[in-house]
Amino acid sequence: MITPRDPAHIPQPRVRPIVGNGPDLDPDAPVQSMVKLARQLGPIYRLTFPTGSLLVLSSLEFANELGDD
């Protein structure tokens, strides 16, 4: 069962074999790519790459809230 605290609950673009979410980021405009993903997925989302996973917080409110703990 997936709960709100379960990492599987965090939205993520489709992960491709071997390259993960690499194709979702434009190497010439990575920040703009991440802004576009935030508009599609919401203020918190996950990206997976061959070397590991990255949790993206695109909302200042989220960042402030998590930084307070």
VEXVEXGU-21193 format. One line per field, with one value per atom (N, C-alpha, C): residue number from 0; residue in one letter; x, y, z. Coordinates in pm, whole numbers. Example, Ala and Ser with C-alpha at 12.3 -4.5 7.8 and 13.67 -1.06 7.14 Angstrom:
<nodes>
marba = [0 | 0 | 0 | 1 | 1 | 1]
doba = [a | a | a | s | s | s]
xx = [1319 | 1230 | 1320 | 1285 | 1367 | 1290]
yy = [-569 | -450 | -330 | -225 | -106 | 3]
zz = [780 | 780 | 780 | 708 | 714 | 787]
</nodes>
This chain:
<nodes>
marba = [0 | 0 | 0 | 1 | 1 | 1 | 2 | 2 | 2 | 3 | 3 | 3 | 4 | 4 | 4 | 5 | 5 | 5 | 6 | 6 | 6 | 7 | 7 | 7 | 8 | 8 | 8 | 9 | 9 | 9 | 10 | 10 | 10 | 11 | 11 | 11 | 12 | 12 | 12 | 13 | 13 | 13 | 14 | 14 | 14 | 15 | 15 | 15 | 16 | 16 | 16 | 17 | 17 | 17 | 18 | 18 | 18 | 19 | 19 | 19 | 20 | 20 | 20 | 21 | 21 | 21 | 22 | 22 | 22 | 23 | 23 | 23 | 24 | 24 | 24 | 25 | 25 | 25 | 26 | 26 | 26 | 27 | 27 | 27 | 28 | 28 | 28 | 29 | 29 | 29 | 30 | 30 | 30 | 31 | 31 | 31 | 32 | 32 | 32 | 33 | 33 | 33 | 34 | 34 | 34 | 35 | 35 | 35 | 36 | 36 | 36 | 37 | 37 | 37 | 38 | 38 | 38 | 39 | 39 | 39 | 40 | 40 | 40 | 41 | 41 | 41 | 42 | 42 | 42 | 43 | 43 | 43 | 44 | 44 | 44 | 45 | 45 | 45 | 46 | 46 | 46 | 47 | 47 | 47 | 48 | 48 | 48 | 49 | 49 | 49 | 50 | 50 | 50 | 51 | 51 | 51 | 52 | 52 | 52 | 53 | 53 | 53 | 54 | 54 | 54 | 55 | 55 | 55 | 56 | 56 | 56 | 57 | 57 | 57 | 58 | 58 | 58 | 59 | 59 | 59 | 60 | 60 | 60 | 61 | 61 | 61 | 62 | 62 | 62 | 63 | 63 | 63 | 64 | 64 | 64 | 65 | 65 | 65 | 66 | 66 | 66 | 67 | 67 | 67 | 68 | 68 | 68]
doba = [m | m | m | i | i | i | t | t | t | p | p | p | r | r | r | d | d | d | p | p | p | a | a | a | h | h | h | i | i | i | p | p | p | q | q | q | p | p | p | r | r | r | v | v | v | r | r | r | p | p | p | i | i | i | v | v | v | g | g | g | n | n | n | g | g | g | p | p | p | d | d | d | l | l | l | d | d | d | p | p | p | d | d | d | a | a | a | p | p | p | v | v | v | q | q | q | s | s | s | m | m | m | v | v | v | k | k | k | l | l | l | a | a | a | r | r | r | q | q | q | l | l | l | g | g | g | p | p | p | i | i | i | y | y | y | r | r | r | l | l | l | t | t | t | f | f | f | p | p | p | t | t | t | g | g | g | s | s | s | l | l | l | l | l | l | v | v | v | l | l | l | s | s | s | s | s | s | l | l | l | e | e | e | f | f | f | a | a | a | n | n | n | e | e | e | l | l | l | g | g | g | d | d | d | d | d | d]
xx = [84 | 0 | 88 | 61 | 137 | 74 | 157 | 112 | 174 | 124 | 183 | 331 | 379 | 521 | 606 | 544 | 614 | 679 | 809 | 875 | 807 | 736 | 666 | 552 | 512 | 403 | 448 | 578 | 631 | 624 | 566 | 554 | 690 | 692 | 816 | 783 | 861 | 840 | 874 | 830 | 858 | 1009 | 1053 | 1195 | 1228 | 1327 | 1369 | 1482 | 1486 | 1595 | 1731 | 1824 | 1964 | 1983 | 1910 | 1934 | 1845 | 1746 | 1658 | 1582 | 1590 | 1522 | 1614 | 1733 | 1825 | 1764 | 1687 | 1629 | 1525 | 1479 | 1381 | 1446 | 1579 | 1650 | 1726 | 1702 | 1774 | 1912 | 2021 | 2154 | 2188 | 2120 | 2145 | 2059 | 1955 | 1865 | 1809 | 1896 | 1848 | 1750 | 1773 | 1683 | 1543 | 1538 | 1409 | 1338 | 1414 | 1356 | 1294 | 1362 | 1311 | 1188 | 1184 | 1065 | 946 | 970 | 864 | 813 | 904 | 862 | 783 | 821 | 747 | 605 | 588 | 453 | 369 | 432 | 361 | 336 | 436 | 431 | 398 | 415 | 390 | 519 | 509 | 623 | 730 | 699 | 798 | 791 | 907 | 911 | 1049 | 1056 | 1180 | 1233 | 1365 | 1433 | 1529 | 1537 | 1627 | 1729 | 1855 | 1964 | 2043 | 2130 | 2207 | 2288 | 2328 | 2409 | 2328 | 2197 | 2115 | 1988 | 1921 | 1792 | 1804 | 1722 | 1726 | 1585 | 1566 | 1437 | 1442 | 1347 | 1346 | 1234 | 1268 | 1171 | 1169 | 1060 | 1054 | 974 | 936 | 856 | 936 | 946 | 1015 | 947 | 814 | 740 | 779 | 789 | 833 | 972 | 1064 | 1201 | 1211 | 1135 | 1136 | 1078 | 970 | 907 | 999 | 1066 | 1157 | 1281 | 1325 | 1442 | 1418 | 1291 | 1258 | 1270 | 1266 | 1269 | 1404]
yy = [-119 | 0 | 124 | 217 | 342 | 444 | 504 | 607 | 740 | 854 | 984 | 996 | 923 | 930 | 833 | 746 | 648 | 719 | 694 | 758 | 729 | 620 | 587 | 685 | 759 | 856 | 986 | 1009 | 1131 | 1118 | 1217 | 1208 | 1207 | 1145 | 1132 | 1111 | 1172 | 1141 | 993 | 941 | 802 | 779 | 674 | 641 | 545 | 581 | 497 | 403 | 284 | 192 | 255 | 229 | 271 | 422 | 509 | 654 | 723 | 653 | 712 | 832 | 945 | 1067 | 1164 | 1120 | 1205 | 1274 | 1203 | 1268 | 1376 | 1381 | 1483 | 1619 | 1622 | 1748 | 1790 | 1912 | 1969 | 2012 | 1958 | 1995 | 2143 | 2208 | 2350 | 2440 | 2384 | 2462 | 2373 | 2321 | 2228 | 2290 | 2414 | 2478 | 2496 | 2539 | 2556 | 2421 | 2315 | 2181 | 2141 | 2174 | 2138 | 2222 | 2347 | 2431 | 2372 | 2328 | 2266 | 2138 | 2058 | 1937 | 1972 | 2079 | 2121 | 2163 | 2227 | 2265 | 2142 | 2037 | 1914 | 1825 | 1816 | 1718 | 1777 | 1908 | 1971 | 2019 | 2077 | 2143 | 2049 | 1920 | 1823 | 1702 | 1663 | 1546 | 1482 | 1362 | 1284 | 1266 | 1270 | 1237 | 1123 | 1027 | 913 | 912 | 893 | 887 | 760 | 720 | 597 | 598 | 716 | 724 | 742 | 763 | 780 | 857 | 891 | 958 | 1098 | 1190 | 1329 | 1373 | 1432 | 1487 | 1637 | 1687 | 1828 | 1900 | 2009 | 2095 | 2225 | 2252 | 2371 | 2483 | 2464 | 2563 | 2616 | 2747 | 2808 | 2771 | 2762 | 2724 | 2585 | 2488 | 2353 | 2355 | 2426 | 2432 | 2492 | 2599 | 2661 | 2567 | 2497 | 2406 | 2290 | 2234 | 2122 | 2169 | 2290 | 2343 | 2375 | 2390 | 2424 | 2305 | 2183 | 2063 | 2033]
zz = [0 | 0 | 0 | -90 | -98 | -5 | 80 | 172 | 129 | 177 | 139 | 172 | 272 | 308 | 226 | 150 | 69 | -50 | -76 | -190 | -324 | -334 | -458 | -484 | -383 | -394 | -463 | -473 | -533 | -685 | -755 | -900 | -969 | -1085 | -1161 | -1308 | -1399 | -1540 | -1565 | -1677 | -1711 | -1712 | -1643 | -1636 | -1750 | -1829 | -1942 | -1898 | -1955 | -1921 | -1952 | -1870 | -1880 | -1856 | -1925 | -1915 | -1812 | -1758 | -1657 | -1711 | -1642 | -1683 | -1756 | -1795 | -1867 | -1988 | -2073 | -2190 | -2156 | -2032 | -1993 | -1971 | -1961 | -1937 | -2062 | -2105 | -2219 | -2168 | -2222 | -2172 | -2192 | -2287 | -2311 | -2223 | -2162 | -2076 | -1964 | -1876 | -1773 | -1673 | -1636 | -1539 | -1600 | -1724 | -1791 | -1805 | -1828 | -1837 | -1703 | -1595 | -1462 | -1427 | -1471 | -1451 | -1526 | -1648 | -1727 | -1659 | -1605 | -1533 | -1409 | -1339 | -1220 | -1256 | -1370 | -1414 | -1443 | -1496 | -1530 | -1408 | -1318 | -1209 | -1072 | -1056 | -928 | -864 | -744 | -681 | -625 | -616 | -571 | -664 | -715 | -804 | -798 | -853 | -850 | -992 | -1004 | -1129 | -1099 | -1189 | -1172 | -1285 | -1247 | -1342 | -1316 | -1407 | -1385 | -1255 | -1209 | -1087 | -960 | -971 | -851 | -878 | -770 | -777 | -717 | -767 | -722 | -689 | -573 | -534 | -560 | -639 | -678 | -605 | -537 | -473 | -553 | -620 | -704 | -640 | -515 | -444 | -326 | -316 | -202 | -72 | -74 | 45 | 93 | 1 | 38 | 95 | 30 | 75 | 215 | 239 | 372 | 476 | 442 | 536 | 572 | 471 | 498 | 571 | 547 | 615 | 762 | 801 | 940 | 1034 | 981 | 1067 | 1119]
</nodes>
